[in-house]
């Protein structure tokens, strides 16, 4: 089902603004400050849980991700904590490359404008970035 989930993450990352990312980070920092955890692994779990909850709050895409993960029994527990941790982990790791992804998309547009006539290059780029 990962092939169904990846486009959802992709749409979310394309639609999310830098201000929204900052809001998510502020929420995460508040949640970390309010916890009594001191071990780095536990702090990461708090951070990822916070981001996962925030993502499910701001985007319906992640409610569908939750449904897919539950329907396919990806996690042993039936609660949402593992799902929030997983979503938060993925989003945290993907948002750090959001700028690079945007640069690649802009490069694709420039390349397509320069290419005239028939070529297989645009088809390859379409597969990579859509």
C-alpha positions as CSV (number, residue, x, y, z in Angstrom):
1,X,0.0,0.0,0.0
2,X,3.0,2.3,0.1
3,X,2.3,3.0,-3.6
4,X,-1.0,4.6,-2.4
5,X,0.6,6.5,0.4
6,X,3.5,8.1,-1.4
7,X,1.3,10.3,-3.6
8,X,-0.5,11.5,-0.5
9,X,2.8,12.6,1.1
10,X,3.9,14.2,-2.2
11,X,0.7,16.3,-2.5
12,X,1.0,17.3,1.1
13,X,4.6,18.5,0.7
14,X,3.7,20.4,-2.5
15,X,0.8,22.1,-0.8
16,X,2.3,22.9,2.6
17,X,3.7,26.4,3.0
18,X,6.8,27.4,4.9
19,X,4.6,29.2,7.5
20,X,2.7,25.9,8.1
21,X,6.0,24.1,8.6
22,X,7.0,26.7,11.1
23,X,3.7,26.3,12.9
24,X,4.2,22.5,13.1
25,X,7.7,23.0,14.5
26,X,6.4,25.4,17.1
27,X,3.8,22.9,18.2
28,X,6.4,20.2,18.3
29,X,8.7,22.3,20.4
30,X,5.9,23.0,22.9
31,X,5.1,19.3,23.1
32,X,8.8,18.5,23.8
33,X,9.0,21.2,26.4
34,X,5.9,19.9,28.2
35,X,7.2,16.3,28.4
36,X,9.3,14.9,31.2
37,X,11.3,12.7,28.8
38,X,15.1,13.0,28.8
39,X,16.2,10.2,26.6
40,X,16.9,11.2,23.0
41,X,14.8,8.3,21.6
42,X,11.8,9.3,23.8
43,X,12.2,12.9,22.7
44,X,12.2,11.9,19.1
45,X,9.0,9.9,19.7
46,X,7.4,12.9,21.3
47,X,8.5,15.1,18.3
48,X,7.3,12.7,15.7
49,X,4.0,12.1,17.5
50,X,3.4,15.8,17.7
51,X,4.1,16.3,13.9
52,X,2.0,13.3,13.1
53,X,-1.0,14.6,15.1
54,X,-0.5,18.0,13.5
55,X,-0.5,16.6,10.0
56,X,-3.6,14.6,10.6
57,X,-5.3,17.8,11.9
58,X,-4.4,20.0,8.9
59,X,-4.8,17.5,6.1
60,X,-7.4,14.9,5.3
61,X,-4.8,13.0,3.3
62,X,-3.3,11.7,6.6
63,X,-6.7,10.4,7.8
64,X,-6.6,8.2,4.6
65,X,-3.0,7.2,5.5
66,X,-4.3,6.2,8.9
67,X,-7.1,4.1,7.4
68,X,-4.7,2.4,5.0
69,X,-2.2,1.6,7.8
70,X,-5.0,0.2,10.0
71,X,-6.7,-1.8,7.3
72,X,-3.4,-3.4,6.3
73,X,-2.5,-4.2,9.9
74,X,0.9,-2.4,9.7
75,X,1.1,-1.9,13.4
76,X,0.3,-4.3,16.2
77,X,-1.6,-1.8,18.3
78,X,-4.9,-0.4,17.1
79,X,-4.3,3.1,18.5
80,X,-3.1,6.1,16.6
81,X,0.2,6.7,18.5
82,X,2.2,4.4,16.3
83,X,0.6,5.9,13.2
84,X,1.4,9.4,14.4
85,X,5.0,8.5,15.1
86,X,5.3,7.0,11.6
87,X,3.7,9.9,9.9
88,X,5.7,12.4,11.9
89,X,9.0,10.5,11.2
90,X,8.2,10.5,7.4
91,X,7.2,14.1,7.3
92,X,10.2,15.3,9.3
93,X,12.5,13.5,7.0
94,X,10.7,14.6,3.8
95,X,10.3,18.3,4.7
96,X,14.1,18.7,4.9
97,X,14.3,18.0,1.2
98,X,11.2,20.0,0.2
99,X,13.4,22.9,-1.1
100,X,15.5,20.5,-3.2
101,X,12.4,18.9,-4.6
102,X,11.1,22.4,-5.6
103,X,14.4,23.2,-7.3
104,X,14.2,19.9,-9.3
105,X,10.6,20.7,-10.4
106,X,11.7,24.2,-11.5
107,X,14.7,22.6,-13.4
108,X,12.2,20.3,-15.1
109,X,10.1,23.2,-16.3
110,X,13.2,25.0,-17.6
111,X,14.4,21.9,-19.4
112,X,11.0,21.3,-21.0
113,X,10.9,24.9,-22.3
114,X,14.3,24.5,-23.9
115,X,13.5,21.1,-25.6
116,X,11.7,21.5,-28.8
117,X,10.3,18.7,-30.9
118,X,9.8,15.1,-29.9
119,X,12.0,13.6,-27.2
120,X,11.7,10.9,-24.6
121,X,13.4,13.1,-21.9
122,X,10.1,14.7,-20.8
123,X,8.5,11.3,-20.4
124,X,11.3,10.3,-18.1
125,X,11.0,13.4,-16.0
126,X,7.2,13.0,-15.8
127,X,7.7,9.5,-14.3
128,X,10.2,10.8,-11.8
129,X,8.3,13.9,-10.6
130,X,4.6,12.9,-10.9
